[in-house]
Amino acid sequence: MKLIHVFTAPQSAYYFLDGQLEFMQSNGIEVSVVIPSDQHFNKAFKVKHPNIRVRHINFSRQISLRNDLSCLFKLIKLFKTEKPNIIHLHTPKASLLGVIAGKILFKKNIIYQMHGLVLARGNTVQKGVLYRMEKLTCSLATQIFAVSKSLKEFAIENKICKADKIKVIENGTINGIDFQNRFNPQNIIKDKSFESLKDGRYTVGYVGRLSEEKGIFDYIKVLSKLKEKKIPFTGFIIGPDESEGEFKSFLAKHNLKIGKDVYCFGEVEKPENIMSYLHVLLLPTKREGFGLVGAEANALEIPVVGYDIPGFKDAVLNDKTGLLVDYKNTDLLFDAVYKYYENPMLRTNHGKAGRVRVKKDFNFENIWQALLEEYRTLLNEKRIEYKTSY
C-alpha cells in the first residue's frame, strides 16, 4: 500500500503525525508526506521521521490564483509519478487542491481530514467563499474523517457534507494524546524559575496562537477582571504572537504588564514543561476542530476553562474535566476561573478526572490501529494482526 499525506503547513505535519507514520510503516505501508519548505520544521520533521519520504510543494494559506494553480499542477505530477493507493489530505488549501488533483487522475481513495472549519465562529458558520470551498472539498473526497464527534455533527447540520461520508476515528483527535511520556505529570522536568515567577499566586495559562480567533483578547479580559477584584494571579502565555501588535496594546489598555502580571514565553518546543505549573488553563477559542491543547492540559491534571463550542466540548467535558460556558460570555469565563480559585478541591478533582478520561478515550495506539483498519477497508483488504511497537 502507498499512502501519501498532504499538508498546507509543515508544523501541522510535525505535530499531528508523531509516531503514527512509523506505525504505518511497521505494518507494511509505504508512507510519504508533502509539505511546504521552511526554515525550521523541515529539518525538525526529518530528525523526528528520518525514514519518511518528504516532498515539498509551497502552498499558500491565502487565495493566490497563480500560486494555487502552480501547486495544483505539481500535485497532479506528483500523484501521477508516485501512484498512491490512498491520498490523505489535511488543512484547507492542501485539501482543496489535493482533492481536485486526485479527481483529475481518477483516484478512488481520497481522504479529507477535517481538523476544523475556518468558516466557523462559535456555534455558527459564515456562509461565503470559504463555505463553498469547504463544501467542494467534502463533495469530491471519497471519505471524510472529522477529528471530533461534535465537529462531525456540526458539519452535517450546516450541510457542509453528507452524513454517510463523514466519520470519527475512535473518540477523536488525529493522533491521540501522549499521556505516557510528554503529557505525564511524573515526567515533567521541574524548573525552579517557573515556580519563582508564580510566586505562590493563582496561575492562569493560555496556550496557542496569540490571535483573535484563538481567544487571546477574551483571556486578557478575564485577567483584567482578576486584577480588578484584587485576586493574586499570574498569567502564563505560551504561543507565537500573530496579532500584529494588537496583543501588547490590548494588554496596556487593560492595565496588564508583561513581566509583572503576565509572562510571555513565545512558541516553545515542549510547552508541557511550562503548562505543568498552571492552576488552570483558560482557552476561550472561538473555533476548534477538537481542542487538542485542552485534552493535553487534562492529561497533565490541569482543569480547563473555555467556550462550549463544537470541537472543544469533545476535548473537555463540562463540569467533569473543566468548565465550559456560553460563547462570547467573558463574565461567565471569569466566574469559571474564579470558581476554581475559590475551590481548590474542585480544581484538583477535575484535573485528576481529566487525566483518567484522556487515558481511557485518547490512547494513540487505539487510534492508529483504527485508522490502519480504515485504510485496509478502503482497499478491501482483510483484517490483519497489528504490530504495536510504537
C-alpha positions in Angstrom: 0.0 0.0 0.0 1.2 3.5 -0.9 -0.1 6.3 1.4 0.6 10.0 0.9 -0.2 12.8 3.4 -0.5 16.4 2.2 -0.4 19.4 4.4 -0.6 23.2 3.9 1.7 23.9 6.9 4.8 21.9 7.8 4.2 22.4 11.6 0.9 20.6 11.2 2.6 17.5 9.9 5.3 17.8 12.5 2.8 17.9 15.4 -0.1 15.8 14.2 1.7 12.6 12.9 4.1 11.9 15.7 4.7 8.1 15.9 1.8 7.4 13.5 3.9 7.3 10.4 6.4 4.8 11.8 3.5 2.7 13.0 2.1 2.6 9.5 5.5 1.7 8.0 5.8 -1.1 10.5 2.6 -2.6 9.2 3.8 -2.6 5.6 2.6 0.8 4.3 4.9 2.9 2.1 4.4 6.4 3.5 5.3 9.8 2.1 4.4 13.4 3.2 4.0 16.6 1.2 4.7 19.8 3.0 6.0 23.3 2.1 9.6 24.2 2.5 10.5 26.3 5.6 13.5 27.2 7.8 12.7 25.2 10.9 10.1 22.4 10.6 11.5 20.7 7.6 14.7 19.9 9.5 12.8 19.0 12.6 10.5 16.7 10.7 13.4 14.8 9.1 15.0 14.4 12.6 11.8 13.0 14.0 11.0 10.9 10.9 14.3 10.0 9.2 12.8 7.2 7.2 9.8 9.0 5.8 9.9 10.4 2.3 9.2 14.1 2.1 8.2 16.1 -0.9 7.9 19.9 -1.0 5.2 22.0 -2.5 4.9 25.6 -1.3 1.2 26.0 -0.6 -0.1 29.4 0.4 -2.8 29.7 3.1 -4.2 32.8 1.3 -6.0 32.6 -2.0 -3.4 33.2 -4.8 -4.6 32.1 -8.2 -1.1 31.9 -9.7 0.4 30.0 -6.8 -2.6 27.8 -6.3 -2.6 26.7 -10.0 1.2 26.0 -9.8 0.7 23.9 -6.7 -2.2 22.0 -8.3 -0.1 21.1 -11.4 2.7 20.0 -9.0 0.3 17.8 -7.1 -1.0 16.2 -10.3 2.5 15.4 -11.4 3.4 14.0 -8.0 0.4 11.8 -7.7 0.9 10.6 -11.3 4.5 9.7 -10.5 4.0 8.2 -7.0 0.8 6.4 -7.8 -0.5 6.4 -4.2 -3.3 4.0 -3.3 -4.6 6.4 -0.7 -4.3 10.2 -0.6 -4.8 11.6 2.9 -5.4 15.4 2.9 -5.0 17.8 5.7 -5.6 21.6 6.2 -7.9 23.6 3.9 -5.8 24.7 1.0 -3.8 21.5 0.5 -7.1 19.5 0.8 -8.9 21.5 -1.8 -6.0 21.3 -4.3 -5.3 17.8 -3.4 -8.8 16.5 -3.9 -9.0 18.3 -7.3 -5.7 16.7 -8.4 -6.8 13.3 -7.2 -10.1 13.6 -9.1 -8.4 14.7 -12.3 -6.3 11.5 -12.1 -9.4 9.4 -11.2 -8.0 8.4 -7.8 -10.5 6.2 -5.9 -9.3 6.7 -2.3 -9.1 10.4 -1.3 -9.5 11.1 2.5 -10.1 14.6 3.7 -9.1 15.0 7.4 -11.4 17.7 8.8 -9.3 19.3 11.5 -11.8 22.1 12.0 -13.7 24.7 9.9 -12.2 28.0 9.1 -15.7 29.3 8.4 -16.9 28.6 11.9 -17.4 31.0 14.8 -18.8 29.6 17.9 -21.9 27.6 17.1 -22.5 29.2 13.6 -20.9 29.2 10.2 -20.1 32.1 8.0 -21.5 31.3 4.5 -19.3 32.8 1.8 -16.4 31.7 -0.3 -14.8 29.6 2.4 -18.1 27.8 2.9 -18.4 26.9 -0.8 -14.7 25.8 -0.9 -15.2 23.5 2.1 -18.3 22.0 0.6 -16.4 21.4 -2.7 -13.6 19.6 -0.8 -16.1 17.4 1.0 -18.1 16.6 -2.1 -15.1 15.5 -4.0 -13.4 13.5 -1.2 -14.1 9.8 -1.0 -14.2 9.8 2.8 -14.1 12.5 5.5 -12.5 11.9 8.9 -13.6 14.5 11.5 -11.4 15.0 14.5 -14.3 15.2 16.9 -17.9 14.0 17.1 -19.3 17.4 17.6 -17.4 18.7 14.6 -19.0 15.9 12.6 -22.5 16.8 13.8 -21.8 20.5 13.2 -20.7 19.8 9.6 -23.8 17.7 8.9 -26.2 20.2 10.5 -24.8 23.0 8.4 -24.9 20.9 5.2 -21.2 21.0 4.6 -21.1 17.3 3.9 -23.4 14.3 3.8 -23.8 12.1 6.9 -22.9 8.9 5.1 -19.5 10.2 4.1 -18.1 11.5 7.4 -16.9 9.6 10.4 -14.7 10.0 13.5 -11.8 7.6 14.2 -12.3 6.2 17.7 -13.1 9.1 20.1 -11.5 11.8 18.0 -8.2 13.7 17.7 -6.0 12.9 14.8 -3.2 11.2 16.7 -4.3 10.6 20.3 -2.6 12.1 23.3 0.8 11.1 24.5 -0.2 10.7 28.2 2.5 8.2 28.8 5.5 10.4 28.0 5.1 14.0 27.1 1.9 14.8 29.0 2.6 12.8 32.1 3.0 14.8 35.3 5.5 12.3 36.5 7.9 13.0 33.6 7.9 16.8 33.7 11.4 18.3 34.3 10.9 20.8 37.1 12.4 24.3 36.7 12.5 26.5 39.8 12.5 29.6 37.7 8.8 29.0 36.7 8.0 28.5 40.4 9.6 31.8 41.2 7.6 33.5 38.5 4.4 32.1 40.0 5.5 33.4 43.5 2.6 31.5 45.1 -0.1 33.2 43.0 -3.0 31.7 41.2 -1.6 30.8 37.8 -3.9 31.0 34.7 -2.4 29.8 31.5 -3.0 30.3 27.8 -1.5 28.0 25.1 -2.0 28.8 21.4 -1.5 31.4 18.7 -2.0 34.9 20.0 -4.9 35.8 17.8 -8.5 36.9 18.0 -9.9 33.5 16.8 -7.9 31.6 19.5 -9.4 33.9 22.2 -6.3 35.8 23.5 -8.3 39.0 23.9 -11.0 37.3 25.9 -8.3 35.8 28.0 -6.9 39.2 28.7 -10.3 40.5 29.7 -10.6 37.8 32.3 -7.2 38.5 33.7 -8.1 42.2 33.9 -11.1 41.4 36.0 -9.0 39.2 38.3 -6.7 42.2 38.8 -9.8 44.5 39.3 -11.0 42.1 42.0 -7.6 42.1 43.7 -7.1 38.3 43.2 -3.3 37.4 43.3 -2.7 35.9 39.9 -0.1 35.3 37.3 -0.7 34.8 33.6 1.5 32.3 31.7 1.1 32.8 27.9 2.6 30.2 25.5 2.5 30.7 21.7 3.5 32.8 18.8 2.2 36.4 18.5 0.1 36.7 15.3 -1.8 39.8 16.4 0.4 42.3 14.6 0.8 44.5 17.7 -2.8 44.3 18.9 -1.8 41.9 21.8 0.5 44.3 23.5 -1.7 47.3 23.0 -4.7 45.3 24.4 -2.6 44.4 27.5 -1.8 48.0 28.1 -5.4 49.0 27.6 -6.4 46.6 30.3 -3.7 47.7 32.7 -1.7 44.5 32.5 2.1 44.4 32.3 4.4 41.9 30.8 6.9 40.7 33.4 4.6 41.5 36.2 1.1 40.4 35.6 1.8 38.1 32.7 4.8 36.3 31.3 5.1 35.5 27.6 7.1 32.5 26.5 6.5 32.6 22.8 6.5 29.4 20.8 8.3 26.6 22.7 9.0 23.1 21.6 7.9 21.5 24.9 5.1 23.6 26.3 4.2 20.9 28.8 7.2 21.9 30.9 5.6 25.3 31.5 2.0 24.1 31.5 2.7 21.8 34.4 2.9 24.9 36.6 -0.6 26.1 35.8 -3.5 26.0 38.2 -6.0 26.3 35.3 -5.8 26.6 31.5 -8.1 29.3 30.1 -8.5 28.9 26.4 -11.6 30.8 25.0 -11.0 29.7 21.4 -13.8 30.7 19.0 -13.4 27.8 16.6 -11.9 24.4 17.1 -11.9 21.1 15.4 -11.0 19.2 18.6 -9.3 21.4 21.1 -6.1 19.3 21.5 -4.4 21.7 24.0 -7.4 21.3 26.3 -7.0 17.5 26.3 -3.2 17.8 26.8 -3.8 20.0 29.8 -6.2 17.5 31.2 -3.5 14.8 30.7 -1.3 16.9 33.0 -4.2 17.0 35.6 -4.9 20.7 34.8 -8.6 21.7 34.6 -9.7 23.8 31.6 -12.0 26.8 31.1 -13.3 27.7 27.6 -16.4 28.1 25.5 -19.0 25.5 24.9 -18.5 25.1 21.1 -18.1 22.3 18.7 -14.8 20.5 18.9 -13.7 22.0 22.2 -16.5 20.3 24.1 -15.1 16.9 23.0 -11.7 17.7 24.4 -13.0 19.0 27.7 -16.1 17.6 29.5 -18.1 20.3 31.2 -18.2 20.1 35.0 -16.1 16.9 34.8 -12.7 17.8 33.4 -13.2 21.6 33.1 -15.9 24.3 32.9 -17.4 25.4 29.6 -19.5 28.5 29.3 -21.7 30.2 26.7 -19.9 31.5 23.7 -18.5 35.1 23.9 -19.7 35.5 27.5 -16.5 36.7 29.2 -18.3 37.3 32.5 -19.1 33.6 32.7 -15.5 32.8 31.8 -14.4 34.9 34.8 -16.9 33.2 37.0 -15.5 29.8 36.0 -11.9 30.8 36.5 -12.8 32.3 39.9 -14.7 29.2 40.9 -11.5 27.2 40.6 -9.7 29.8 42.6 -12.2 29.6 45.4 -12.5 25.8 45.3 -9.0 24.1 45.1 -10.6 20.7 45.7 -12.8 21.1 42.7 -9.8 22.1 40.7 -7.9 19.1 41.8 -10.8 16.7 41.2 -11.5 18.0 37.7 -7.8 17.8 36.9 -7.4 14.2 38.0 -10.6 13.2 36.2 -9.2 14.8 33.1 -6.2 12.6 33.1 -8.3 9.5 33.7 -10.5 10.4 30.8 -7.6 11.1 28.4 -6.0 7.7 29.2 -9.4 6.0 28.6 -10.5 7.8 25.4 -7.4 9.1 23.6 -4.9 6.2 23.6 -2.8 6.8 20.5 -2.3 3.1 19.7 -6.0 2.5 19.6 -6.4 5.4 17.2 -3.6 4.3 14.9 -5.0 0.7 14.8 -8.5 2.0 13.9 -7.0 4.3 11.2 -5.0 1.4 9.7 -8.2 -0.7 9.6 -9.9 2.2 7.7 -7.1 2.2 5.2 -7.4 -1.6 4.8 -11.1 -1.3 4.4 -10.8 1.3 1.7 -8.6 -1.2 -0.3 -10.9 -4.1 0.6 -8.2 -5.9 2.4 -8.9 -8.4 5.2 -8.3 -7.5 8.8 -4.7 -8.1 10.0 -2.9 -8.5 13.3 -1.3 -5.2 14.3 2.2 -4.5 15.4 2.3 -2.2 18.4 5.9 -1.5 18.8 5.5 2.3 18.6 
